[in-house]
């Protein structure tokens, strides 16, 4: 169901599109399963961390961390713009862009590995928490539910 809902939301309501069941159920690209899989993956990391996550001390940010935080800070503007323009596709496209940055962060910024110092680990967990909170809100606004696993 999430695949169909997301597919309807990702397109501008004023435009036509071709419904392709195989494309919308893929775990790659602008699809509901891709969005939900990213959320499940991030929730899994936070659950495995098994600690309360709080705002950490300052630490040097990588490009991936910085880009993800900038996108997170743009969420409110995106929501307001989507509301003003009556454009659900803006929220869906934001969620997709955020997921791309989350996955880039996930692949390039290890969080729970033993060779990561505590200060960096705390900072990355905090970024992951901010990211899942933002993504969860976007997913909720689209009327989708994050499963516990996929």
N, C-alpha and C positions, 0 to 999 in steps of 0.2 A: 504494500500500500504506500509506503514511504517513497518508493521509486516513482510511482505514478503522481503522487502529490508534488514531489520536488520537480518533476518534469513539467508539470503545469505551471509551477511558480517561477521557474528559471527563465521562461520566455515572456517577453513583453506581451501584455494582454491585447495589444493592437496588431500583433503580427501573427502570421500563420506559421505552423511548423508541422513536420511529418512525425507521427507517432511511430516509434520503432521500439517494440518491446525488448529486443535484445540489447539495444544501446542503453536504454534507461535502467536496466538491471545490472549493468557492469559495475565493478568495483573501481573502475578508473574513469576519469573525466568528470564532467559536470553531471553527477548522478546522486540520487538520494543515498544509495548504498555507500558511495565514497564518503559522503558527509557523515553518515552514521558510523561507519567503520573508523573514521578518524576520531570521533568522539569516544567510541568504545576503547580504542587503543590508548587514548590519553587518560581516560578513567582508570584503565588497568595499571598504567604507570603510577598514578597517584595512590591507588589502592596498595600496590606492591611496596610503595615507600613506607606506608604504615605509620606515618607521623602527622602531627598537626602542622599545617603549613601556615607560616606567618611571614610577614614582610621581613626580608633578610637585610643584612648589612649591604652596603653598596659593593658592587663588584664590577669588574670590566666586562662589558657586553661584547659578544661576537656580532657579526653582521646579521646572522640568522635571528639571534635574540632581539636585537634592535628592530629589525624589520617586523617581527611578530608583534612586539610591543606597540609600534607605530600603528599597525593595522587594528589592534585591539582598541587603541585610543580613538580610532575613527568610527567606531561602532555607533555611538550616539548620533553623530552627524548623518550616518547612513540611514538610521531609523527615521530621523526627522525628515530627511529628504524623501525616503520611501513613502512616508505618510503624506507629505505635501504634494507629491506627484502621483499618489495612488498607484505606486509601482512596486508590486510584490517581488518583481524580478530583481530589484535592487538588494533586497534582503537575501534572496537565494544566491545571487552572484557574490555578495559579500561573504556569505558562508563558505562558498567554494574557494574564494581567494584566501580566506582565513585558513581553511583546511590545507591549502597548498603550503602556506607559510608554517603551519603547525607541523606538517610532515617534513618540511625542509629542516625545521628546528629539531624534530625528533631524530632525523638521520644524521645531523651534523653536530649536535650538542648532547652527548651522552649525559644521562641524569643519574642513573643508579649504579653505574659501574664503580668498582672498588678503587680505581685509579683517579676518581674525581674528588677533589678536596671538598671538605664540608661546606665552605663558604660558597663555592660555585654550585654545589649540589642544592643547597638551600635556595639560591637565586633561581636556578633552573626549575626547581619544584614550584616556586612561587609564580614564575612565568607560565608554567604548565597549568597551574590552578587558575590564573587569570584567563588563559586561553580557553579552558574547558567551560568556565563560567560564561564567557562571552559566546562561545559556540553553542552552549546549551540554551541560552536565551534566544539566539537566532533560530535554532531548531524548534524551540517551543513556539516562537512567533509564526513559524511556517506550519504549525499544527502537526509536527512530527514528534515521535517519542524515541528516545535513545534506548536501545535494548541493553541488557546487562552483558551480553556477549554476542559475537557473530561468528 
